[in-house]
Amino acid sequence: MLAILLIYSPAPRQVRQWDLSLPAGSTVAQALAASGILLEFPELAEGRLSVGVWGRKTGLRQLLHHQDRLEIYRPLRVDPKIARRERFSKQGIKKSGLFATKRAGAKAGY
């Protein structure tokens, strides 16, 4: 028997956890079906499911090993590159990154 830990965070700062006991040779899809998570959170069944084992993305056909941590990922609301670009434009070029501190008498940008 495999002891599997299934983790899902339906919202920020909310974490749900299921302890599963599955037969050897079980896949990610079988673990999801055994947990009943798709019945509890029907929105997961509607879209394409993004899952991972110990922080590494994987597919539904992946075989599980004893004491694996199976994680279900929420889709990103904002592209991280766009969010960083917006933060940088709000802070201004002289207040962040390499230009945050300036030596007295130094040329601009150094």
N, C-alpha and C positions, 0 to 999 in steps of 0.2 A: 504494500500500500504506500502511496505517496501522500505526504503531508504538504499541502499547498496553501499559501496565504494569498488571498485575492483582495486587492486594495482598489477603491474607487473614491474619488472626491467629487461629489455632485456640485459643490459650490466652494468658493474660497473659504478656507478655515473649517471645512467640514470633511471628515474622512470616515468612510465606511470600510469595515474589514470583515472578511469571511474566512473562517478556517475550514478547509476542505480536506477530505480524505478520499482519494481517488485510486483506482487500480493502476498498477504499473503499465506504462505505455500510453497513458492518457495524453490528449492534446489540449491546446488552449481552448479550442471550441468546446470540447467535452467538459472542461472545467467551468466555462461560462454557463453551459446548460445545467450542470449539476448545482451551481450556486443559486440559480433562480434570479439572478440580477437583472436579466432581460425582462422578466415579469414585473419586478419592482420598479425599474427605470425603463419604461417602454421607449423613451427617446433614444436610447442606445441602439435599439434594434432598427430604428428608422434609417440612420445614417451609416456611413462606413466607420467601422469600429477601429480605433487605434489602440493597440495593446503592446505591452512590453514585459520582459522578464528581467528583473533586477536593473531597470533603467535603460535597457536596450530594446529598441523596437523589434517586434517579431510578428509573424503571421499567425493565423488561426490554426494552421496545421503543425505548428511547432510542438515537438514532444516535450513534456515536462519532466523534471527530475525532482527527487525528494527534497523538500524544504525550499522550493522555488517561491519567489515572490512575484506574483502575476499582477501587473498594474494596468488599469484602463485609463487612458489619457483623454482629457477634454480637448475640444478643438480650440485653437488660439482665437481670441476675439480681435486682436490687433497684431499686425505683422511687427516683430521686434525691431526690424530695421527702420520702419516708419516711426515707431514710438521713440526710438533713440534720436532720430533726426528732429522730431518735434521737441523733445526735451532740450536738445542742443540749441535749437533756434530760440527757445524761451530763455535759456540761461545767457545766451550771447557768447560771441566768440572769445571775448577777453576774460570770461569768468569760469571757463572750464578747460579741462585737458592740459595741454602743454603751456597754454597761455594764461593759466590761473595766477601764477606768480611771476613777477617781473623784477629783474635786478635794477637797481638805480643806475641810470645812465645807459641802459642797454638799448639796442636797436629794436624797432617794432618787430614782433614775431619771434624774438629770441629770448 
